[in-house]
Amino acid sequence: MAALLKFHTGDVAPADRARYWNEIADRVFTGTFINVPGEDFAGRMLTWRVGQLDMIRTDSTHSGVGRTPLPQNEERLILHLQCRGSSEHQQKQAECALEPGDFVLASPHEPYSIKLTGHEMLVVEFPREPLAERFPGIDDALMQRMCGATPGGRVFHDFLLSLWQHGERAGEDPEWECGMNAVFYDLAAMAMRGAQRPLSVQPEIDLRKKVTAMVAAHLEDPSLRTASIADTCRISMRTVQNVFAAMGTTPTAYILEQRLRRAADRLVARPDASITKIAFELGFNDSAYFTRCFRQQFGVAPRDWRMGRQPHS
């Protein structure tokens, strides 16, 4: 099992960040390149190999990703699971868009491109055969948006997130690696079987987009809560709660997480702004509470995050 490695742009000069991020991306997934829109780009990436699974967990400001084809030595697949933000994927003539919780499978043996908002994403590249054995219709499923709001999709998402928590504690245990690989393939197949999106759920998807867009637009409002979301979107508070329950969270937890992630971006992008100012701009009225929440979310204090000191580094 390869060691978990961490990369971030915090201690890289703005003018050098595009080059640095492209070098890291190509090192992790050969042929990958990043189009960075400007010098205010900020990103963080963790990489890890567990058995057959080559994995990254990345979050950054908006960017574009492309990849040149891998050679056909071993047929592989690549899975992108959206944790935060949104993305637009294209391969050959197929296109799909992901919202938080959704995932998509693509072939790394064909060129593909991704347009990313400010985001967090889990990416896994792996051999095709073990998943094809569990999901025979896999070729028809490529570049199809898989809904993360299903029970199977939420379990798969939770599994991948929990796997990262063991990144530095798993040790050299081949039996554990084999077990985690088997669980990955089983849960991926289960999520895919249940994630085909019928047309009847489109109003639910549209409502989720409307609600999350409202939250994103009002993160700086200290009064943002379930009641204000309901009033602005002209729906009931119960409906708001159901929207977030389908995403595996609550309105309060989602708002807090989004504020903290936006604060993390601003801490890096605006090094001259005080931490208290950034906290107050994002609806916090207590800097000590902000620091405590930030540490719980990211494992380090805001000041250490700004200086590029990552957890366990």
C-alpha positions in Angstrom: 0.0 0.0 0.0 1.4 3.3 -1.0 1.8 6.1 1.5 -0.8 8.9 1.6 0.7 12.0 0.1 -0.5 15.6 0.4 0.0 18.5 -1.9 -1.3 22.1 -1.7 -0.7 25.5 -3.3 -0.5 27.4 0.0 3.2 27.8 -0.1 3.6 28.2 -3.9 3.9 31.6 -5.4 0.7 32.5 -7.3 2.5 32.8 -10.6 3.8 29.2 -10.2 0.6 27.5 -9.1 -0.6 26.5 -12.6 2.7 24.8 -13.4 2.9 23.1 -9.9 -0.7 21.8 -10.1 -0.1 20.4 -13.6 3.0 18.6 -12.5 1.1 17.0 -9.6 -1.9 16.1 -11.7 0.3 14.4 -14.3 2.3 12.6 -11.7 -0.9 11.1 -10.1 -2.9 10.3 -13.2 -0.6 10.2 -16.3 -1.7 12.5 -19.1 -3.8 14.8 -16.9 -3.5 18.5 -17.3 -5.3 21.4 -15.6 -6.4 24.7 -17.1 -6.1 27.3 -14.3 -7.9 30.6 -15.0 -5.7 32.9 -13.0 -3.1 33.4 -10.3 -5.7 33.3 -7.5 -6.1 29.5 -8.0 -5.9 27.5 -4.8 -5.9 23.7 -4.5 -5.3 20.8 -2.2 -4.8 17.2 -3.1 -4.4 13.9 -1.2 -3.2 10.8 -3.1 -3.3 7.2 -2.0 -3.0 3.8 -3.5 -4.9 0.9 -1.8 -4.4 -2.4 -3.7 -5.8 -1.9 -7.2 -7.3 1.5 -6.4 -5.4 4.7 -7.3 -7.3 7.4 -5.5 -7.2 11.2 -5.0 -9.2 13.5 -2.9 -9.0 17.0 -4.2 -10.5 20.4 -3.7 -9.8 23.6 -5.5 -11.1 26.8 -6.9 -12.7 26.6 -10.4 -10.6 25.1 -13.2 -10.7 22.8 -16.2 -9.3 19.3 -16.4 -8.3 17.3 -19.5 -6.5 14.0 -20.1 -4.8 12.3 -22.9 -5.5 8.6 -23.4 -3.7 5.9 -21.4 -2.2 3.0 -23.4 -4.3 -0.2 -23.5 -1.9 -2.3 -21.4 -4.7 -3.0 -19.0 -8.3 -1.9 -19.4 -9.1 0.5 -16.6 -11.9 2.8 -15.6 -11.9 6.1 -13.7 -14.7 7.3 -11.3 -15.4 10.9 -10.3 -17.6 11.4 -7.3 -18.7 15.0 -6.6 -18.6 16.0 -2.9 -18.9 19.7 -3.2 -19.6 22.1 -6.0 -20.5 20.9 -9.5 -18.8 19.7 -12.7 -19.4 19.1 -16.4 -17.9 16.0 -18.0 -17.4 15.2 -21.6 -16.0 12.2 -23.4 -16.4 11.6 -27.2 -20.0 12.7 -27.8 -21.3 12.1 -24.3 -21.8 14.8 -21.7 -23.1 14.8 -18.1 -23.2 17.1 -15.2 -22.7 16.2 -11.5 -24.1 17.7 -8.3 -23.0 16.8 -4.8 -23.2 13.0 -4.2 -23.4 12.1 -7.9 -20.7 10.1 -9.7 -19.7 9.1 -13.2 -17.5 6.4 -14.8 -15.3 7.2 -17.8 -12.6 5.4 -19.7 -9.0 6.7 -19.2 -8.2 5.2 -22.6 -10.1 8.0 -24.4 -9.6 11.7 -24.0 -12.0 13.4 -21.6 -12.5 16.9 -20.2 -14.1 18.3 -17.0 -15.2 21.8 -16.2 -15.1 22.4 -12.4 -16.6 25.0 -10.1 -15.0 25.5 -6.7 -15.3 21.9 -5.7 -14.3 18.8 -3.7 -14.1 15.5 -5.6 -13.1 11.9 -5.0 -11.4 10.2 -7.9 -10.6 6.5 -8.2 -8.9 4.7 -11.1 -9.0 0.9 -11.1 -9.1 -2.2 -13.4 -12.3 -2.6 -15.3 -12.8 -6.4 -14.9 -13.7 -6.7 -11.2 -16.5 -4.1 -11.6 -17.7 -5.5 -14.9 -18.1 -8.9 -13.2 -20.4 -7.3 -10.7 -22.2 -5.0 -13.2 -22.4 -6.7 -16.6 -23.9 -3.6 -18.4 -20.9 -1.4 -17.5 -20.2 -0.3 -21.1 -23.7 1.3 -21.3 -23.2 3.0 -18.0 -20.1 4.9 -19.0 -20.6 8.7 -19.0 -24.0 8.3 -17.4 -24.7 10.4 -14.4 -25.3 8.2 -11.4 -27.6 9.7 -8.8 -26.0 10.0 -5.3 -29.3 10.6 -3.6 -30.3 6.9 -3.6 -29.6 4.7 -0.6 -26.9 2.8 -2.5 -25.3 6.1 -3.7 -25.2 7.5 -0.2 -23.6 4.4 1.3 -21.0 4.3 -1.5 -20.2 8.0 -0.9 -19.9 7.4 2.9 -17.6 4.4 2.3 -15.2 6.4 0.2 -15.1 9.3 2.6 -14.5 6.9 5.6 -11.8 5.1 3.7 -9.7 8.3 3.7 -9.9 8.5 7.5 -7.8 5.4 7.7 -5.2 6.7 5.3 -2.4 7.0 7.8 -3.5 4.3 10.2 -4.1 1.2 8.0 -0.5 0.1 7.9 0.9 -2.6 5.7 -1.9 -5.1 5.7 -2.5 -6.9 2.4 -5.6 -8.6 3.7 -7.1 -5.2 4.6 -6.3 -3.9 1.2 -8.0 -6.9 -0.6 -11.0 -6.5 1.7 -11.3 -2.8 0.9 -11.0 -3.4 -2.8 -13.8 -6.0 -2.7 -16.0 -3.7 -0.7 -15.3 -0.9 -3.2 -16.4 -3.0 -6.2 -19.5 -4.4 -4.4 -20.7 -0.9 -3.3 -19.9 0.7 -6.6 -22.0 -2.0 -8.4 -24.8 -1.6 -5.9 -24.8 2.2 -6.3 -24.9 1.9 -10.1 -27.8 -0.5 -10.1 -29.8 1.8 -7.9 -28.6 5.1 -9.4 -30.3 5.1 -12.8 -32.2 8.4 -12.7 -35.8 8.0 -13.8 -37.5 11.1 -15.4 -40.0 11.2 -12.5 -37.3 12.4 -10.1 -36.3 15.4 -12.2 -38.5 17.9 -10.2 -36.7 16.7 -7.1 -33.3 17.3 -8.7 -34.4 20.8 -9.8 -35.6 21.6 -6.3 -32.2 20.5 -4.9 -30.4 22.7 -7.3 -32.6 25.7 -6.4 -32.1 25.2 -2.7 -28.3 24.7 -2.8 -28.0 27.7 -5.2 -29.9 29.8 -2.7 -27.6 28.7 0.1 -24.5 29.4 -2.0 -25.8 32.9 -2.8 -26.5 33.8 0.9 -23.7 32.3 2.8 -22.6 35.7 4.0 -26.0 36.3 5.6 -25.8 35.5 9.3 -29.6 34.9 9.4 -29.4 32.1 6.8 -31.3 29.0 8.2 -34.0 26.6 7.4 -36.8 29.2 7.7 -35.1 31.8 5.4 -34.4 29.1 2.8 -38.0 28.1 2.9 -39.2 31.7 2.5 -36.9 32.5 -0.3 -37.6 29.3 -2.3 -41.4 29.5 -1.4 -41.5 26.0 0.0 -42.2 24.6 3.4 -39.6 24.1 6.1 -40.3 20.3 6.0 -39.5 20.3 2.3 -36.2 22.1 2.9 -35.4 19.4 5.5 -36.3 16.6 3.1 -34.1 18.1 0.4 -31.0 18.0 2.7 -32.0 14.6 4.2 -31.8 13.2 0.6 -28.3 14.5 0.5 -27.4 12.8 3.8 -27.2 16.0 5.8 -29.3 18.7 7.5 -29.7 22.4 6.5 -27.6 23.6 9.5 -24.8 21.1 8.9 -24.7 21.9 5.1 -24.6 25.7 5.7 -21.8 25.3 8.2 -19.8 23.1 5.9 -20.2 25.4 2.9 -19.2 28.4 5.0 -16.1 26.7 6.3 -15.1 25.5 2.8 -15.5 29.0 1.4 -13.5 30.4 4.3 -10.7 27.9 3.6 -10.6 29.2 0.0 -10.5 32.8 1.2 -7.8 32.2 3.7 -5.5 31.2 0.9 -6.7 33.6 -1.7 -6.6 36.6 0.6 -3.5 36.3 2.8 -3.7 39.9 3.9 -7.3 39.7 5.3 -7.6 38.9 9.0 -9.0 35.6 10.0 -11.7 37.3 12.1 -12.8 39.5 9.1 -13.2 36.4 6.9 -15.1 34.6 9.6 -17.5 37.6 10.0 -17.9 38.0 6.3 -19.2 34.4 6.1 -21.9 34.8 8.8 -19.9 33.8 11.9 -20.3 36.2 14.8 -17.8 34.5 17.1 -14.2 34.0 16.0 -13.5 31.4 18.6 -16.5 29.3 17.4 -15.3 29.7 13.8 -11.8 28.5 14.7 -13.2 25.5 16.6 -15.5 24.5 13.7 -12.7 25.0 11.2 -10.4 22.7 13.2 -13.1 20.0 13.4 -13.7 20.2 9.6 -10.1 20.4 8.4 -8.0 19.1 11.3 -6.0 22.3 11.6 -6.6 25.9 12.8 -7.4 28.6 10.2 -3.9 30.2 10.7 -2.1 26.9 10.1 -4.3 26.2 7.0 -3.3 29.6 5.6 0.3 28.7 6.1 -0.1 25.4 4.3 0.3 23.2 7.4 -1.9 20.2 6.7 -3.1 17.6 9.2 -0.4 15.1 10.2 2.2 16.8 8.0 
